[in-house]
Amino acid sequence: MQKKQQPEAAADPMSSSDAPEDGPKETSSVSQNISDADAFKILLEMKLKKRQKRPALPSTVTELDTEDGSKVYVVGTAHFSDSSKKDVVKTIQEVQPDVVVVELCQYRVSMLKMDEKTLLKEAKEINLEKLQQAIKQNGVMSGLMQMLLLKVSAHITEQLGMAPGGEFREAFKEASKVPFCKFHLGDRPIPVTFKRAIAALSFWQKVKLAWGLCFLSDPISKDDVEKCKQKDLLEQMMAEMIGEFPDLHRTIVSERDIYLTYMLKQAAKQIELPRASENEPRKYIPAVVVGVVGMGHVPGIEKNWNSDLKIQEIMSVPPPSASSKILKFVLKATVFGLLGYGCYRIGHRTVQFVLSMPATQSYLQRLTEVPQQ
Protein backbone atom coordinates (compact mmCIF):
# COMPACT_ATOMS: atom_id res chain seq x y z
CA MET A 1 0.00 0.00 0.00
CA GLN A 2 2.88 2.34 0.69
CA LYS A 3 3.98 2.28 -2.95
CA LYS A 4 0.54 3.19 -4.22
CA GLN A 5 0.27 6.15 -1.86
CA GLN A 6 3.60 7.62 -2.96
CA PRO A 7 2.45 9.50 -6.09
CA GLU A 8 -0.38 11.14 -4.12
CA ALA A 9 2.02 12.22 -1.39
CA ALA A 10 4.42 13.55 -3.99
CA ALA A 11 1.73 15.79 -5.39
CA ASP A 12 0.83 17.43 -2.05
CA PRO A 13 3.68 19.98 -1.85
CA MET A 14 2.94 21.12 -5.39
CA SER A 15 -0.64 22.18 -4.74
CA SER A 16 -1.93 23.99 -1.65
CA SER A 17 -5.55 23.50 -2.73
CA ASP A 18 -5.34 19.84 -1.68
CA ALA A 19 -5.06 20.83 2.02
CA PRO A 20 -8.28 20.65 4.11
CA GLU A 21 -10.01 24.00 4.59
CA ASP A 22 -10.24 23.57 8.36
CA GLY A 23 -6.52 22.78 8.73
CA PRO A 24 -3.97 25.03 10.48
CA LYS A 25 -3.26 28.31 8.73
CA GLU A 26 0.47 27.84 9.26
CA THR A 27 0.49 24.74 7.03
CA SER A 28 -1.28 26.63 4.24
CA SER A 29 1.16 29.54 4.36
CA VAL A 30 4.15 27.20 4.33
CA SER A 31 2.89 25.30 1.28
CA GLN A 32 2.19 28.58 -0.53
CA ASN A 33 5.67 29.97 0.19
CA ILE A 34 7.61 26.85 -0.78
CA SER A 35 9.90 27.36 -3.77
CA ASP A 36 10.13 25.09 -6.79
CA ALA A 37 13.65 24.06 -5.74
CA ASP A 38 12.47 23.13 -2.23
CA ALA A 39 9.50 21.22 -3.62
CA PHE A 40 11.83 19.31 -5.93
CA LYS A 41 14.12 18.45 -3.02
CA ILE A 42 11.19 17.21 -0.89
CA LEU A 43 9.89 14.97 -3.66
CA LEU A 44 13.40 13.76 -4.49
CA GLU A 45 14.02 12.86 -0.84
CA MET A 46 10.77 10.89 -0.80
CA LYS A 47 11.81 9.10 -3.95
CA LEU A 48 15.29 8.29 -2.64
CA LYS A 49 13.85 6.96 0.63
CA LYS A 50 11.59 4.66 -1.32
CA ARG A 51 14.46 3.52 -3.56
CA GLN A 52 15.85 0.25 -2.21
CA LYS A 53 19.60 0.27 -1.44
CA ARG A 54 19.75 -3.45 -2.09
CA PRO A 55 16.83 -4.05 -4.44
CA ALA A 56 15.39 -7.55 -4.73
CA LEU A 57 15.55 -7.92 -8.50
CA PRO A 58 14.35 -10.69 -10.82
CA SER A 59 16.93 -13.07 -12.30
CA THR A 60 16.33 -11.51 -15.74
CA VAL A 61 17.89 -8.18 -14.65
CA THR A 62 21.49 -7.27 -15.52
CA GLU A 63 23.10 -4.45 -13.52
CA LEU A 64 25.57 -2.09 -15.26
CA ASP A 65 27.55 0.88 -13.90
CA THR A 66 28.86 4.05 -15.53
CA GLU A 67 32.11 5.88 -14.78
CA ASP A 68 30.30 8.66 -12.90
CA GLY A 69 28.42 6.26 -10.61
CA SER A 70 25.09 5.97 -12.39
CA LYS A 71 23.37 2.58 -12.42
CA VAL A 72 21.52 0.90 -15.26
CA TYR A 73 19.24 -2.10 -14.67
CA VAL A 74 18.57 -3.93 -17.94
CA VAL A 75 15.47 -6.15 -17.81
CA GLY A 76 15.71 -8.92 -20.40
CA THR A 77 12.23 -9.88 -21.60
CA ALA A 78 10.28 -12.16 -23.91
CA HIS A 79 7.87 -10.00 -25.93
CA PHE A 80 4.87 -12.32 -25.39
CA SER A 81 5.32 -13.07 -21.70
CA ASP A 82 3.21 -12.39 -18.61
CA SER A 83 6.25 -13.16 -16.46
CA SER A 84 8.24 -10.42 -18.23
CA LYS A 85 5.54 -7.87 -17.37
CA LYS A 86 5.91 -8.75 -13.69
CA ASP A 87 9.71 -8.50 -13.91
CA VAL A 88 9.44 -4.97 -15.33
CA VAL A 89 6.94 -3.80 -12.69
CA LYS A 90 9.03 -5.29 -9.87
CA THR A 91 12.26 -3.67 -11.08
CA ILE A 92 10.78 -0.18 -11.49
CA GLN A 93 9.11 -0.33 -8.08
CA GLU A 94 12.32 -1.47 -6.39
CA VAL A 95 14.82 1.00 -7.90
CA GLN A 96 12.53 4.06 -8.48
CA PRO A 97 14.41 5.10 -11.64
CA ASP A 98 15.05 8.56 -13.05
CA VAL A 99 14.71 7.27 -16.62
CA VAL A 100 13.02 4.25 -18.20
CA VAL A 101 14.28 3.26 -21.66
CA VAL A 102 12.32 0.78 -23.80
CA GLU A 103 13.12 -1.11 -27.00
CA LEU A 104 10.72 0.92 -29.13
CA CYS A 105 11.07 3.67 -31.73
CA GLN A 106 8.71 6.48 -32.75
CA TYR A 107 7.15 4.27 -35.44
CA ARG A 108 5.92 1.74 -32.85
CA VAL A 109 5.06 4.05 -29.95
CA SER A 110 1.32 3.74 -30.64
CA MET A 111 1.27 0.35 -28.91
CA LEU A 112 1.83 2.09 -25.56
CA LYS A 113 -1.59 3.75 -25.68
CA MET A 114 -3.63 0.91 -27.18
CA ASP A 115 -5.50 -1.51 -24.96
CA GLU A 116 -4.90 -5.27 -25.16
CA LYS A 117 -8.08 -5.99 -27.17
CA THR A 118 -7.30 -3.40 -29.85
CA LEU A 119 -3.71 -4.61 -30.18
CA LEU A 120 -4.83 -8.21 -30.41
CA LYS A 121 -7.21 -7.30 -33.21
CA GLU A 122 -4.63 -5.17 -35.04
CA ALA A 123 -1.98 -7.89 -34.82
CA LYS A 124 -4.31 -10.48 -36.40
CA GLU A 125 -5.56 -8.24 -39.23
CA ILE A 126 -3.01 -7.94 -42.02
CA ASN A 127 -4.69 -6.39 -45.05
CA LEU A 128 -3.90 -4.54 -48.28
CA GLU A 129 -4.11 -1.15 -46.56
CA LYS A 130 -1.38 -2.14 -44.08
CA LEU A 131 0.76 -3.45 -46.95
CA GLN A 132 0.41 -0.18 -48.87
CA GLN A 133 1.29 1.82 -45.77
CA ALA A 134 4.37 -0.33 -45.10
CA ILE A 135 5.57 0.02 -48.71
CA LYS A 136 4.97 3.78 -48.70
CA GLN A 137 6.89 4.17 -45.43
CA ASN A 138 9.79 1.76 -46.06
CA GLY A 139 9.93 1.11 -49.80
CA VAL A 140 8.85 -2.00 -51.72
CA MET A 141 11.34 -4.58 -50.43
CA SER A 142 11.51 -3.31 -46.83
CA GLY A 143 7.72 -2.93 -46.75
CA LEU A 144 7.18 -6.51 -47.92
CA MET A 145 9.70 -7.77 -45.36
CA GLN A 146 7.94 -5.82 -42.63
CA MET A 147 4.61 -7.41 -43.57
CA LEU A 148 6.18 -10.88 -43.49
CA LEU A 149 7.53 -10.22 -39.99
CA LEU A 150 4.09 -8.92 -38.98
CA LYS A 151 2.72 -12.21 -40.25
CA VAL A 152 5.09 -14.04 -37.89
CA SER A 153 3.97 -11.79 -35.02
CA ALA A 154 0.32 -12.43 -35.93
CA HIS A 155 1.01 -16.19 -35.93
CA ILE A 156 2.42 -16.00 -32.38
CA THR A 157 -0.45 -13.73 -31.32
CA GLU A 158 -3.00 -16.21 -32.64
CA GLN A 159 -1.24 -19.16 -30.99
CA LEU A 160 -0.97 -17.48 -27.56
CA GLY A 161 -4.00 -15.18 -27.58
CA MET A 162 -1.72 -12.42 -26.32
CA ALA A 163 -0.77 -9.07 -27.92
CA PRO A 164 2.97 -8.23 -28.20
CA GLY A 165 4.74 -5.51 -26.21
CA GLY A 166 2.95 -5.98 -22.88
CA GLU A 167 6.19 -5.36 -20.97
CA PHE A 168 6.59 -1.95 -22.65
CA ARG A 169 3.06 -0.92 -21.71
CA GLU A 170 3.70 -1.97 -18.10
CA ALA A 171 6.94 0.03 -18.11
CA PHE A 172 5.06 3.10 -19.38
CA LYS A 173 2.42 2.78 -16.63
CA GLU A 174 4.92 2.23 -13.82
CA ALA A 175 7.21 5.07 -14.96
CA SER A 176 4.27 7.49 -14.69
CA LYS A 177 3.95 6.59 -11.00
CA VAL A 178 7.58 7.49 -10.16
CA PRO A 179 8.27 11.22 -9.46
CA PHE A 180 10.42 12.95 -12.12
CA CYS A 181 10.85 9.72 -14.08
CA LYS A 182 11.42 10.26 -17.80
CA PHE A 183 10.40 7.77 -20.47
CA HIS A 184 12.73 7.32 -23.46
CA LEU A 185 12.39 5.40 -26.74
CA GLY A 186 15.69 3.57 -27.14
CA ASP A 187 15.45 1.60 -30.39
CA ARG A 188 16.69 2.52 -33.85
CA PRO A 189 13.89 3.69 -36.21
CA ILE A 190 12.40 0.61 -37.84
CA PRO A 191 12.62 1.95 -41.47
CA VAL A 192 16.41 2.27 -41.07
CA THR A 193 16.68 -1.27 -39.68
CA PHE A 194 14.59 -2.83 -42.46
CA LYS A 195 16.36 -0.96 -45.26
CA ARG A 196 19.79 -1.89 -43.93
CA ALA A 197 18.68 -5.52 -43.45
CA ILE A 198 17.35 -5.81 -47.01
CA ALA A 199 20.47 -4.18 -48.46
CA ALA A 200 22.68 -6.67 -46.58
CA LEU A 201 21.02 -9.75 -48.12
CA SER A 202 21.66 -11.22 -51.56
CA PHE A 203 18.76 -11.84 -53.93
CA TRP A 204 18.54 -15.55 -53.10
CA GLN A 205 18.84 -14.89 -49.36
CA LYS A 206 15.85 -12.55 -49.63
CA VAL A 207 13.86 -15.24 -51.47
CA LYS A 208 14.86 -17.92 -48.93
CA LEU A 209 13.99 -15.71 -45.95
CA ALA A 210 10.64 -14.64 -47.44
CA TRP A 211 9.78 -18.27 -48.21
CA GLY A 212 10.55 -19.34 -44.64
CA LEU A 213 8.46 -16.53 -43.15
CA CYS A 214 5.54 -17.13 -45.50
CA PHE A 215 5.20 -20.77 -44.52
CA LEU A 216 5.82 -20.43 -40.79
CA SER A 217 3.13 -22.49 -39.07
CA ASP A 218 4.83 -24.32 -36.19
CA PRO A 219 2.73 -24.29 -33.00
CA ILE A 220 4.07 -22.11 -30.16
CA SER A 221 3.19 -22.55 -26.50
CA LYS A 222 3.55 -20.17 -23.56
CA ASP A 223 6.28 -22.45 -22.21
CA ASP A 224 8.23 -21.90 -25.45
CA VAL A 225 7.95 -18.13 -24.98
CA GLU A 226 9.14 -18.31 -21.37
CA LYS A 227 12.15 -20.36 -22.49
CA CYS A 228 13.22 -17.34 -24.58
CA LYS A 229 14.14 -15.63 -21.30
CA GLN A 230 16.92 -18.19 -20.77
CA LYS A 231 20.19 -16.81 -22.11
CA ASP A 232 21.65 -20.18 -23.09
CA LEU A 233 18.62 -21.12 -25.21
CA LEU A 234 18.50 -17.69 -26.83
CA GLU A 235 22.22 -17.74 -27.65
CA GLN A 236 21.70 -21.14 -29.28
CA MET A 237 18.86 -19.74 -31.41
CA MET A 238 21.01 -16.74 -32.37
CA ALA A 239 23.87 -19.05 -33.35
CA GLU A 240 21.51 -20.90 -35.72
CA MET A 241 20.45 -17.60 -37.30
CA ILE A 242 24.06 -16.45 -37.70
CA GLY A 243 24.87 -19.65 -39.60
CA GLU A 244 22.06 -19.11 -42.11
CA PHE A 245 21.79 -15.29 -42.36
CA PRO A 246 24.89 -13.67 -40.77
CA ASP A 247 24.27 -10.30 -42.44
CA LEU A 248 20.66 -10.28 -41.22
CA HIS A 249 21.80 -10.95 -37.67
CA ARG A 250 24.31 -8.10 -37.94
CA THR A 251 21.72 -5.52 -39.02
CA ILE A 252 18.71 -6.63 -36.96
CA VAL A 253 20.48 -7.69 -33.76
CA SER A 254 24.13 -6.58 -33.48
CA GLU A 255 23.64 -3.03 -34.81
CA ARG A 256 20.60 -2.53 -32.60
CA ASP A 257 22.63 -3.80 -29.63
CA ILE A 258 25.00 -0.89 -30.28
CA TYR A 259 22.15 1.60 -30.67
CA LEU A 260 20.36 0.43 -27.50
CA THR A 261 23.63 0.56 -25.53
CA TYR A 262 24.28 4.10 -26.77
CA MET A 263 20.77 5.26 -25.76
CA LEU A 264 21.06 3.64 -22.31
CA LYS A 265 24.40 5.39 -21.71
CA GLN A 266 22.90 8.71 -22.82
CA ALA A 267 20.02 8.23 -20.38
CA ALA A 268 22.46 7.39 -17.57
CA LYS A 269 24.14 10.81 -17.51
CA GLN A 270 24.22 12.51 -14.10
CA ILE A 271 21.18 14.57 -13.05
CA GLU A 272 21.57 18.26 -12.23
CA LEU A 273 19.78 19.38 -9.08
CA PRO A 274 17.76 22.62 -9.20
CA ARG A 275 19.44 25.75 -7.78
CA ALA A 276 17.84 28.37 -5.53
CA SER A 277 19.77 31.09 -7.40
CA GLU A 278 22.18 31.53 -10.29
CA ASN A 279 25.01 32.12 -7.81
CA GLU A 280 24.60 28.70 -6.23
CA PRO A 281 27.08 26.14 -7.61
CA ARG A 282 25.74 23.34 -9.80
CA LYS A 283 25.25 19.97 -8.13
CA TYR A 284 24.84 16.60 -9.82
CA ILE A 285 23.80 13.17 -8.61
CA PRO A 286 24.19 9.78 -10.32
CA ALA A 287 21.18 8.62 -12.32
CA VAL A 288 19.28 5.36 -12.01
CA VAL A 289 18.01 3.90 -15.29
CA VAL A 290 15.83 0.90 -16.11
CA GLY A 291 16.14 -0.51 -19.61
CA VAL A 292 13.45 -2.86 -20.98
CA VAL A 293 14.76 -4.88 -23.94
CA GLY A 294 14.37 -8.30 -25.50
CA MET A 295 16.58 -10.92 -23.85
CA GLY A 296 18.42 -11.44 -27.14
CA HIS A 297 19.90 -7.93 -26.88
CA VAL A 298 21.27 -8.28 -23.32
CA PRO A 299 24.56 -10.06 -24.22
CA GLY A 300 25.29 -7.45 -26.90
CA ILE A 301 24.58 -4.56 -24.50
CA GLU A 302 26.95 -6.08 -21.94
CA LYS A 303 29.60 -6.57 -24.63
CA ASN A 304 29.38 -2.96 -25.88
CA TRP A 305 28.93 -1.26 -22.50
CA ASN A 306 32.53 -0.13 -21.99
CA SER A 307 33.15 0.74 -25.64
CA ASP A 308 33.25 4.22 -27.15
CA LEU A 309 30.17 4.03 -29.36
CA LYS A 310 29.39 6.03 -32.49
CA ILE A 311 26.05 5.45 -34.21
CA GLN A 312 26.41 7.58 -37.35
CA GLU A 313 27.46 4.61 -39.48
CA ILE A 314 24.60 2.32 -38.41
CA MET A 315 22.05 5.09 -39.05
CA SER A 316 22.91 5.48 -42.73
CA VAL A 317 20.76 3.78 -45.37
CA PRO A 318 22.74 2.25 -48.28
CA PRO A 319 21.49 2.78 -51.85
CA PRO A 320 19.42 -0.10 -53.31
CA SER A 321 21.41 -2.88 -54.96
CA ALA A 322 21.02 -3.93 -58.60
CA SER A 323 19.08 -7.05 -57.56
CA SER A 324 16.69 -4.92 -55.51
CA LYS A 325 16.06 -2.62 -58.49
CA ILE A 326 15.43 -5.59 -60.78
CA LEU A 327 13.09 -7.24 -58.27
CA LYS A 328 11.25 -3.95 -57.75
CA PHE A 329 10.79 -3.61 -61.53
CA VAL A 330 9.60 -7.22 -61.82
CA LEU A 331 7.10 -6.75 -58.97
CA LYS A 332 5.71 -3.56 -60.53
CA ALA A 333 5.51 -5.16 -63.98
CA THR A 334 3.74 -8.18 -62.50
CA VAL A 335 1.20 -6.05 -60.65
CA PHE A 336 0.44 -3.84 -63.66
CA GLY A 337 0.38 -6.90 -65.94
CA LEU A 338 -2.16 -8.65 -63.73
CA LEU A 339 -4.28 -5.50 -63.55
CA GLY A 340 -4.16 -5.09 -67.34
CA TYR A 341 -5.03 -8.74 -67.94
CA GLY A 342 -7.87 -8.49 -65.42
CA CYS A 343 -9.28 -5.43 -67.18
CA TYR A 344 -8.97 -7.18 -70.55
CA ARG A 345 -10.79 -10.28 -69.32
CA ILE A 346 -13.53 -8.26 -67.66
CA GLY A 347 -13.92 -6.06 -70.76
CA HIS A 348 -13.96 -9.03 -73.14
CA ARG A 349 -16.62 -10.83 -71.11
CA THR A 350 -18.65 -7.64 -70.76
CA VAL A 351 -18.65 -7.10 -74.56
CA GLN A 352 -19.68 -10.72 -75.15
CA PHE A 353 -22.49 -10.41 -72.61
CA VAL A 354 -23.81 -7.18 -74.13
CA LEU A 355 -23.69 -8.60 -77.65
CA SER A 356 -25.58 -11.73 -76.56
CA MET A 357 -28.52 -9.71 -75.21
CA PRO A 358 -31.71 -9.93 -77.42
CA ALA A 359 -32.16 -6.14 -77.42
CA THR A 360 -28.61 -5.64 -78.72
CA GLN A 361 -29.00 -8.28 -81.42
CA SER A 362 -32.33 -6.75 -82.53
CA TYR A 363 -30.76 -3.29 -82.72
CA LEU A 364 -27.79 -4.58 -84.75
CA GLN A 365 -30.15 -6.40 -87.10
CA ARG A 366 -32.06 -3.19 -87.78
CA LEU A 367 -28.82 -1.39 -88.50
CA THR A 368 -27.89 -3.98 -91.12
CA GLU A 369 -31.32 -3.85 -92.76
CA VAL A 370 -31.37 -0.02 -93.21
CA PRO A 371 -28.81 0.10 -96.09
CA GLN A 372 -30.61 -2.73 -97.96
CA GLN A 373 -33.86 -0.75 -97.96
C-alpha positions, -999 to +999 in steps of 0.1 A: +000+000+000+029+023+007+040+023-029+005+032-042+003+062-019+036+076-030+025+095-061-004+111-041+020+122-014+044+136-040+017+158-054+008+174-020+037+200-018+029+211-054-006+222-047-019+240-017-056+235-027-053+198-017-051+208+020-083+206+041-100+240+046-102+236+084-065+228+087-040+250+105-033+283+087+005+278+093+005+247+070-013+266+042+012+295+044+042+272+043+029+253+013+022+286-005+057+300+002+076+269-008+099+274-038+101+251-068+136+241-057+125+231-022+095+212-036+118+193-059+141+184-030+112+172-009+099+150-037+134+138-045+140+129-008+108+109-008+118+091-040+153+083-026+139+070+006+116+047-013+145+035-036+159+003-022+196+003-014+198-035-021+168-041-044+154-076-047+155-079-085+143-107-108+169-131-123+163-115-157+179-082-147+215-073-155+231-044-135+256-021-153+275+009-139+289+040-155+321+059-148+303+087-129+284+063-106+251+060-124+234+026-124+215+009-153+192-021-147+186-039-179+155-061-178+157-089-204+122-099-216+103-122-239+079-100-259+049-123-254+053-131-217+032-124-186+062-132-165+082-104-182+055-079-174+059-087-137+097-085-139+094-050-153+069-038-127+090-053-099+123-037-111+108-002-115+091-003-081+123-015-064+148+010-079+125+041-085+144+051-116+151+086-130+147+073-166+130+042-182+143+033-217+123+008-238+131-011-270+107+009-291+111+037-317+087+065-327+071+043-354+059+017-329+051+040-300+013+037-306+013+004-289+018+021-256-016+037-257-036+009-272-055-015-250-049-053-252-081-060-272-073-034-298-037-046-302-048-082-304-072-073-332-046-052-350-020-079-348-043-105-364-056-082-392-030-079-420-047-064-451-039-045-483-041-011-466-014-021-441+008-035-469+004-002-489+013+018-458+044-003-451+056+000-487+050+038-487+069+042-454+098+018-461+099+011-498+088-020-517+113-046-504+115-033-468+077-029-467+072-065-479+097-078-454+079-058-426+046-074-436+062-109-435+075-102-400+041-089-390+027-122-403+051-140-379+040-118-350+003-124-359+010-162-359+024-160-324-004-137-313-030-162-326-012-192-310-010-175-276-040-152-276-017-124-263-008-091-279+030-082-282+047-055-262+029-060-229+062-054-210+066-019-226+031-009-217+037-020-181+069+000-181+051+031-194+024+028-166+049+022-138+072+051-150+043+075-147+040+066-110+076+075-102+083+112-095+104+130-121+109+097-141+114+103-178+104+078-205+127+073-235+124+054-267+157+036-271+154+016-304+167+025-339+139+037-362+124+006-378+126+019-415+164+023-411+167-013-397+146-028-425+164-010-453+198-019-439+187-055-435+174-058-470+205-042-485+227-067-466+210-098-481+217-112-516+188-118-539+185-156-531+188-149-494+159-126-496+139-152-515+149-179-489+140-157-460+106-146-474+098-183-482+105-193-446+085-165-431+055-171-455+052-208-445+058-204-408+031-225-391+048-243-362+027-243-330+041-221-302+032-225-265+035-202-236+063-224-222+082-219-254+079-181-250+091-183-214+122-204-225+132-173-246+141-156-213+169-182-208+202-168-221+217-202-231+186-211-252+185-177-268+222-177-276+217-211-293+189-197-314+210-167-324+239-191-333+215-209-357+204-176-373+241-165-377+249-196-396+221-191-421+218-153-424+249-137-408+243-103-424+207-103-412+218-109-377+243-081-379+217-055-390+187-066-370+205-077-338+241-066-335+236-030-348+206-025-326+226-038-296+250-009-303+222+016-307+204+004-275+236+006-255+243+041-268+208+053-258+211+036-223+244+054-217+229+087-228+200+082-204+225+074-176+241+108-175+242+125-141+212+146-130+216+183-122+198+194-091+178+226-092+194+257-078+178+284-055+198+311-074+222+315-103+250+321-078+246+287-062+271+261-076+257+233-098+252+200-081+248+166-098+238+132-086+242+098-103+212+086-123+193+054-120+180+039-153+158+009-161+161-005-196+135-029-210+148-049-239+144-083-255+166-109-239+184-114-271+199-079-269+213-083-233+246-101-242+253-074-269+246-046-245+269-061-219+296-066-246+294-030-259+289-013-225+325-001-220+332+007-256+333+042-272+302+040-294+294+060-325+261+054-342+264+076-374+275+046-395+246+023-384+220+051-390+229+055-427+208+038-454+227+022-483+215+028-519+194-001-533+214-029-550+210-039-586+191-071-576+167-049-555+161-026-585+154-056-608+131-072-583+113-040-577+108-036-615+096-072-618+071-067-590+057-036-605+055-052-640+037-082-625+012-060-606+004-038-637+004-069-659-022-087-637-043-055-636-042-051-673-050-087-679-079-085-654-093-054-672-090-072-706-108-103-693-135-083-677-139-061-708-140-090-731-166-108-711-187-076-708-187-071-746-197-107-751-225-104-726-238-072-741-237-086-777-256-117-766-285-097-752-317-099-774-322-061-774-286-056-787-290-083-814-323-067-825-308-033-827-278-046-847-302-064-871-321-032-878-288-014-885-279-040-911-313-038-928-314+000-932-288+001-961-306-027-980-339-007-980 
